[in-house]
Amino acid sequence: MHSQIVVITGTPGTGKTTVSGKLAEMLGDASLVKVNDVVKRKHLFSGYAKDGAMLVRMDALAREISQISRASKSRYLILEGHLLCEMKIRGAMAFVMREHLSVLLSRLKRRGYSARKIKDDIVSEAIDYCGALAERNYRRSAEVMCGRGNATAELMARMAKQKTWKKAHGRRFNLLPELQDIMRLPGWRSP
């Protein structure tokens, strides 16, 4: 039996980890793989960037994900991580988590991210970086505004259980107007 692969990706801080755990519970026979944990455990990075982010060896990560996929015995294999929008995983459906910029800003500050990393992530979310890549890399993809975790996971569970999807590539969430508001906040200057 081949697992149905469900990718949950999006900018850091959009709720991927929370929603992926709830989705795994709702689907029942599901394995959840957190890609950042795999990268750390298998040492699939070559060092660290100035902001502390791991420099991931994407080719090695793709090979590892392929092995995990082949070995999975669960009905559903849920892969969670922001890097997944940059990969092609054959047969996978992708959910791109989105979040309002003011909420994202608050979350990233609580995590203690550097000002530079926060700005990079806010801009990435505003321009829908992950959504654009997921649209290119996955035949079936959908963007989901995080909102309340249970309702989001329930929607995703219903979609994951569908045998067929129409090609679902609409980017419905325009966050660019919110970027103007964020840029007016004190302390927001180009680094």
C-alpha positions, 0 to 999 in steps of 0.5 A: 500500500502506498501512503497518500502524501499530504504536504503542509507548507508555508512561511514560518509562523503560519501554523503548520505544526499546530494544524499538521498535528490536528490533521494527523489526529483527524485522519486516524491512520496517519504518520506525521513527519516534521521536515526540520526534525529530519534535517537536524536528525540526519544532519542534512545541512551544511552550516548556518546562515548569519540569521541562524537558519540552517543551510539545508542540502535540498538534494539530500533532503529530497532523497530522505523524503523519498525514502520516508515515503516509500517506507511509510505503512500508514494510509496518510503520510503528512509532511510538514515544513516550510521547505516543502514548497520548494520541492516536487514530491510525486503524487503529493497534495500540498496545503499552503498555510497562510496567516495575516501579517500582524498575527505573523509578526507577533508570532515571529517576535515571540520566537525571538527571531532577528529583525532581519529574519522577521522582515524576510518572512513577513515579505515572503508571506505578503508576496505569497512565496510559498504559494507560488512555488507550491502551485508550480511544484504540486499538481494539487495545491490549496492555500488555507488561511490559518484561522482556528486550528480545528476548523482548518484541520477539519477542512484539510482532512475533508480535502485529503480524503477526496479521491480526486481534486480539480486542479486547485491553484487559486491564490485567494489571499492578497496580503500586500495591503497588510504589508503597507500597514506593517511597514508603518510600524515603529522600528520597521526600516530596511536593514 
